[in-house]
């Protein structure tokens, strides 16, 4: 079951509560977030963590481009801040494959870029992780996975989840096409904020039974209820600024 209703916060009541979710409560998850370890984001760990908690998220997948170290930095910061019972960090990575981008969730180490989509999916599964396909039909991102290898992965049963709503997709019809593809291939659908800045966090939220492992998430994904709204086109200025500012800083440090 899915729902596409705009939300400002995943759980408004979270502002009035402390501690982790009680037994029987739901998990509130955002499965696609970039921090400063992606070249197109300047979102720092502490800002991200406090924003995620303030907006009611209980689970976050940090999926920086071609590295899992950024997710580890968030995990370590959550521990240092004493917030492990409030925010569960999923180690993830958005991998640049030769066929387009593929997301790995519940990873232990970085998946190298440049492998085929099929090889990347196998590498993710070899770590006990889950394969998620980000923004598969967004024509404005040349990095999205191409349809032939996508179909090949789907027919081989190697896709564990697909973004059927990505907040950064410009036109809703491309999210709808992803939803149709996922339904046709019996792939569980998720929503993703694809955050690169604090104000995007939790724009897409998935509501599921509590989970703490890849196997548990895979088991509850068919019960996912998602709530989401699309970002404005201005978010892409944020990423351009991040790329420009990091490039300038690198040049000045030479």
MARMI-353297 format. One record per residue (C-alpha): residue in one letter; chain; x negated, y, z negated. Coordinates in nm, 4 decimals, decimal comma, always signed. Example, Ala and Ser with C-alpha at 12.3 -4.5 7.8 and 13.67 -1.06 7.14 Angstrom:
2
> a;A;-1,2300;-0,4500;-0,7800;
> s;A;-1,3670;-0,1060;-0,7140;
This chain:
254
> x;A;+0,0000;+0,0000;+0,0000;
> x;A;-0,1301;+0,3433;+0,0852;
> x;A;-0,0151;+0,6976;+0,0347;
> x;A;-0,1454;+1,0141;+0,1922;
> x;A;-0,0541;+1,2943;-0,0439;
> x;A;-0,2853;+1,5895;-0,1090;
> x;A;-0,4305;+1,5970;-0,4573;
> x;A;-0,6322;+1,8547;-0,6453;
> x;A;-0,7547;+1,6132;-0,9127;
> x;A;-0,7472;+1,2369;-0,9323;
> x;A;-0,6166;+1,2400;-1,2886;
> x;A;-0,5105;+1,5808;-1,4266;
> x;A;-0,4794;+1,4320;-1,7753;
> x;A;-0,8516;+1,3490;-1,7714;
> x;A;-0,9250;+1,7037;-1,8889;
> x;A;-0,7469;+1,6220;-2,2176;
> x;A;-0,9088;+1,2839;-2,2796;
> x;A;-1,2374;+1,1372;-2,3880;
> x;A;-1,3813;+0,7914;-2,3542;
> x;A;-1,3409;+0,5350;-2,0804;
> x;A;-1,0162;+0,4023;-1,9399;
> x;A;-0,8098;+0,1883;-2,1736;
> x;A;-0,7200;-0,1701;-2,0925;
> x;A;-0,4621;-0,1868;-1,8184;
> x;A;-0,5468;+0,1531;-1,6751;
> x;A;-0,6444;+0,2122;-1,3149;
> x;A;-0,9785;+0,2879;-1,1557;
> x;A;-0,9975;+0,6173;-0,9644;
> x;A;-1,2689;+0,5902;-0,7027;
> x;A;-1,4350;+0,7957;-0,4320;
> x;A;-1,6363;+0,5653;-0,2061;
> x;A;-1,8395;+0,8067;+0,0098;
> x;A;-2,0425;+1,0880;-0,1486;
> x;A;-2,3677;+1,2596;-0,0538;
> x;A;-2,6015;+1,4347;-0,2953;
> x;A;-2,9268;+1,6258;-0,2503;
> x;A;-3,0994;+1,3050;-0,1348;
> x;A;-2,9201;+1,3513;+0,1992;
> x;A;-3,0737;+1,6194;+0,4183;
> x;A;-2,7306;+1,7744;+0,4766;
> x;A;-2,6335;+1,8090;+0,1085;
> x;A;-2,7596;+2,0216;-0,1790;
> x;A;-2,5309;+1,8696;-0,4424;
> x;A;-2,7314;+1,8069;-0,7598;
> x;A;-2,6777;+1,5150;-0,9924;
> x;A;-2,5463;+1,6985;-1,2987;
> x;A;-2,3103;+1,9207;-1,1009;
> x;A;-2,1725;+1,6200;-0,9183;
> x;A;-2,1275;+1,4119;-1,2335;
> x;A;-1,9446;+1,6831;-1,4253;
> x;A;-1,7251;+1,7639;-1,1244;
> x;A;-1,6330;+1,3991;-1,0718;
> x;A;-1,5377;+1,3505;-1,4360;
> x;A;-1,3486;+1,6791;-1,4521;
> x;A;-1,1410;+1,5718;-1,1516;
> x;A;-1,0556;+1,2383;-1,3057;
> x;A;-1,2775;+0,9974;-1,1135;
> x;A;-1,3892;+0,6842;-1,2952;
> x;A;-1,5909;+0,5242;-1,0127;
> x;A;-1,8107;+0,6906;-0,7501;
> x;A;-2,0119;+0,5418;-0,4654;
> x;A;-2,3149;+0,7574;-0,3888;
> x;A;-2,3987;+0,6902;-0,0250;
> x;A;-2,6831;+0,9099;+0,0870;
> x;A;-2,8258;+0,8776;+0,4354;
> x;A;-3,0755;+0,5912;+0,4608;
> x;A;-3,1707;+0,5692;+0,0951;
> x;A;-3,0358;+0,4181;-0,2254;
> x;A;-3,2677;+0,6282;-0,4420;
> x;A;-3,0161;+0,9134;-0,4512;
> x;A;-2,7541;+0,6826;-0,5969;
> x;A;-3,0071;+0,5592;-0,8525;
> x;A;-3,0778;+0,9205;-0,9519;
> x;A;-2,7075;+0,9766;-1,0202;
> x;A;-2,6846;+0,6511;-1,2164;
> x;A;-2,9877;+0,7465;-1,4248;
> x;A;-2,8474;+1,0952;-1,4888;
> x;A;-2,5161;+0,9477;-1,6049;
> x;A;-2,7098;+0,7334;-1,8521;
> x;A;-2,9184;+1,0281;-1,9731;
> x;A;-2,6015;+1,2344;-2,0250;
> x;A;-2,4404;+0,9545;-2,2244;
> x;A;-2,1477;+0,9287;-1,9847;
> x;A;-2,1686;+0,5650;-1,8747;
> x;A;-1,8276;+0,4930;-2,0288;
> x;A;-1,6738;+0,7782;-1,8304;
> x;A;-1,8237;+0,7359;-1,4844;
> x;A;-1,9308;+0,4148;-1,3113;
> x;A;-2,1865;+0,4701;-1,0339;
> x;A;-2,1895;+0,2347;-0,7350;
> x;A;-2,5278;+0,2241;-0,5634;
> x;A;-2,4655;+0,2807;-0,1955;
> x;A;-2,6196;+0,3968;+0,1292;
> x;A;-2,4951;+0,5258;+0,4635;
> x;A;-2,7246;+0,3397;+0,7013;
> x;A;-2,8125;+0,4682;+1,0471;
> x;A;-2,7988;+0,1519;+1,2558;
> x;A;-2,8742;+0,1280;+1,6267;
> x;A;-2,4982;+0,0926;+1,6774;
> x;A;-2,3910;+0,3790;+1,4508;
> x;A;-2,3399;+0,4355;+1,0799;
> x;A;-2,2494;+0,1588;+0,8343;
> x;A;-2,2060;+0,2023;+0,4585;
> x;A;-2,3345;-0,0486;+0,2065;
> x;A;-2,1847;-0,0594;-0,1449;
> x;A;-2,3274;-0,2303;-0,4541;
> x;A;-2,6817;-0,2344;-0,3191;
> x;A;-3,0054;-0,3033;-0,5056;
> x;A;-3,2499;-0,1527;-0,2576;
> x;A;-3,2544;+0,0566;+0,0590;
> x;A;-3,1469;-0,1042;+0,3856;
> x;A;-3,3900;+0,0060;+0,6600;
> x;A;-3,2492;+0,2205;+0,9369;
> x;A;-3,2609;+0,1161;+1,3025;
> x;A;-3,1277;-0,2384;+1,2675;
> x;A;-2,8230;-0,3403;+1,4673;
> x;A;-2,4833;-0,3134;+1,3045;
> x;A;-2,4696;-0,6908;+1,2747;
> x;A;-2,8150;-0,7145;+1,1161;
> x;A;-2,7272;-0,4316;+0,8772;
> x;A;-2,4057;-0,6026;+0,7669;
> x;A;-2,5998;-0,9233;+0,7022;
> x;A;-2,8629;-0,7318;+0,5028;
> x;A;-2,5930;-0,5698;+0,2888;
> x;A;-2,4223;-0,9006;+0,2222;
> x;A;-2,7587;-1,0618;+0,1430;
> x;A;-2,7860;-0,8198;-0,1501;
> x;A;-2,4391;-0,9150;-0,2686;
> x;A;-2,3000;-0,5858;-0,1431;
> x;A;-1,9942;-0,4847;+0,0563;
> x;A;-1,9803;-0,3457;+0,4099;
> x;A;-1,7683;-0,0352;+0,4654;
> x;A;-1,7251;+0,1430;+0,7976;
> x;A;-1,7224;+0,5249;+0,7744;
> x;A;-1,5187;+0,7539;+1,0058;
> x;A;-1,5221;+0,4955;+1,2897;
> x;A;-1,3335;+0,6938;+1,5545;
> x;A;-1,4400;+1,0532;+1,4867;
> x;A;-1,5546;+1,1803;+1,8294;
> x;A;-1,7193;+1,4870;+1,6777;
> x;A;-1,9805;+1,2735;+1,5029;
> x;A;-2,2151;+1,1074;+1,7433;
> x;A;-2,3348;+0,8947;+1,4523;
> x;A;-2,0117;+0,6933;+1,4217;
> x;A;-2,0286;+0,3243;+1,5058;
> x;A;-1,9482;+0,2384;+1,8671;
> x;A;-1,6310;+0,0437;+1,9357;
> x;A;-1,7849;-0,2694;+2,0890;
> x;A;-2,0172;-0,3487;+1,7954;
> x;A;-1,7398;-0,2435;+1,5556;
> x;A;-1,5035;-0,4941;+1,7128;
> x;A;-1,7731;-0,7589;+1,7055;
> x;A;-1,8243;-0,7033;+1,3311;
> x;A;-1,4508;-0,7124;+1,2670;
> x;A;-1,3997;-1,0352;+1,4612;
> x;A;-1,6882;-1,1937;+1,2718;
> x;A;-1,5242;-1,1029;+0,9392;
> x;A;-1,8227;-0,8951;+0,8296;
> x;A;-1,6331;-0,5778;+0,7330;
> x;A;-1,5087;-0,5582;+0,3739;
> x;A;-1,3471;-0,2134;+0,3947;
> x;A;-1,2843;+0,0617;+0,6469;
> x;A;-1,2279;+0,4327;+0,6023;
> x;A;-0,8764;+0,4797;+0,7341;
> x;A;-0,8822;+0,8341;+0,5981;
> x;A;-1,1940;+1,0491;+0,5880;
> x;A;-1,1434;+1,4016;+0,4569;
> x;A;-1,3974;+1,5443;+0,7017;
> x;A;-1,2340;+1,4041;+1,0144;
> x;A;-1,1103;+1,7061;+1,2086;
> x;A;-0,7957;+1,5615;+1,3679;
> x;A;-0,5658;+1,3240;+1,1841;
> x;A;-0,5085;+1,1127;+1,4950;
> x;A;-0,8625;+0,9780;+1,4617;
> x;A;-0,7905;+0,8651;+1,1039;
> x;A;-0,4711;+0,7044;+1,2315;
> x;A;-0,6661;+0,5161;+1,4963;
> x;A;-0,8930;+0,3800;+1,2230;
> x;A;-0,5879;+0,2724;+1,0228;
> x;A;-0,4448;+0,0918;+1,3251;
> x;A;-0,7740;-0,0868;+1,3904;
> x;A;-0,8039;-0,1928;+1,0266;
> x;A;-0,4485;-0,3237;+1,0191;
> x;A;-0,4963;-0,5172;+1,3425;
> x;A;-0,8055;-0,6882;+1,2012;
> x;A;-0,6718;-0,7295;+0,8452;
> x;A;-0,9417;-0,5072;+0,6961;
> x;A;-0,8598;-0,3303;+0,3668;
> x;A;-0,8372;+0,0444;+0,4099;
> x;A;-0,9919;+0,3092;+0,1863;
> x;A;-0,9984;+0,6869;+0,1776;
> x;A;-1,3244;+0,8802;+0,1503;
> x;A;-1,4014;+1,2421;+0,0726;
> x;A;-1,7429;+1,2193;+0,2457;
> x;A;-1,8433;+1,4932;+0,0015;
> x;A;-2,1540;+1,6984;+0,0623;
> x;A;-2,0612;+1,9760;-0,1839;
> x;A;-1,8941;+1,9909;-0,5239;
> x;A;-1,5663;+2,1375;-0,3987;
> x;A;-1,5087;+1,8278;-0,1797;
> x;A;-1,5372;+1,5713;-0,4583;
> x;A;-1,2152;+1,3707;-0,5102;
> x;A;-1,0413;+1,5152;-0,2049;
> x;A;-0,9902;+1,1474;-0,1274;
> x;A;-0,9200;+0,9159;-0,4193;
> x;A;-0,8530;+0,5426;-0,4293;
> x;A;-0,6409;+0,4056;-0,7126;
> x;A;-0,7079;+0,0388;-0,7915;
> x;A;-0,7103;-0,2090;-1,0768;
> x;A;-1,0322;-0,1718;-1,2804;
> x;A;-1,3431;-0,3311;-1,1290;
> x;A;-1,7126;-0,3441;-1,2102;
> x;A;-1,8723;-0,5559;-0,9381;
> x;A;-1,8672;-0,6088;-0,5632;
> x;A;-1,6670;-0,9295;-0,6014;
> x;A;-1,4109;-0,7596;-0,8253;
> x;A;-1,3751;-0,4641;-0,5883;
> x;A;-1,3282;-0,6930;-0,2897;
> x;A;-1,0573;-0,8807;-0,4787;
> x;A;-0,8584;-0,5659;-0,5674;
> x;A;-0,9016;-0,3734;-0,2401;
> x;A;-0,5734;-0,5101;-0,0956;
> x;A;-0,3974;-0,3354;-0,3882;
> x;A;-0,5526;+0,0023;-0,3123;
> x;A;-0,3315;+0,3095;-0,3142;
> x;A;-0,5088;+0,6138;-0,1784;
> x;A;-0,4331;+0,9830;-0,2016;
> x;A;-0,6127;+1,2340;+0,0164;
> x;A;-0,6235;+1,5646;+0,1956;
> x;A;-0,8421;+1,6863;+0,4807;
> x;A;-1,1219;+1,9365;+0,4362;
> x;A;-1,1286;+2,2615;+0,6276;
> x;A;-1,3675;+2,3064;+0,9167;
> x;A;-1,5744;+2,5321;+0,6887;
> x;A;-1,7204;+2,2269;+0,5144;
> x;A;-1,9430;+2,1746;+0,8160;
> x;A;-2,1015;+2,5138;+0,7478;
> x;A;-2,2060;+2,3743;+0,4110;
> x;A;-2,3926;+2,0886;+0,5718;
> x;A;-2,5523;+2,3168;+0,8293;
> x;A;-2,6683;+2,5451;+0,5466;
> x;A;-2,8147;+2,2485;+0,3591;
> x;A;-3,0110;+2,1328;+0,6639;
> x;A;-3,1322;+2,4877;+0,7385;
> x;A;-3,2303;+2,5720;+0,3804;
> x;A;-3,4153;+2,2430;+0,3281;
> x;A;-3,5955;+2,2867;+0,6588;
> x;A;-3,6989;+2,6399;+0,5649;
> x;A;-3,8177;+2,5293;+0,2209;
> x;A;-4,0222;+2,2489;+0,3750;
> x;A;-4,1815;+2,4932;+0,6209;
> x;A;-4,2661;+2,7413;+0,3444;
> x;A;-4,4247;+2,4668;+0,1333;
> x;A;-4,6708;+2,3679;+0,4067;
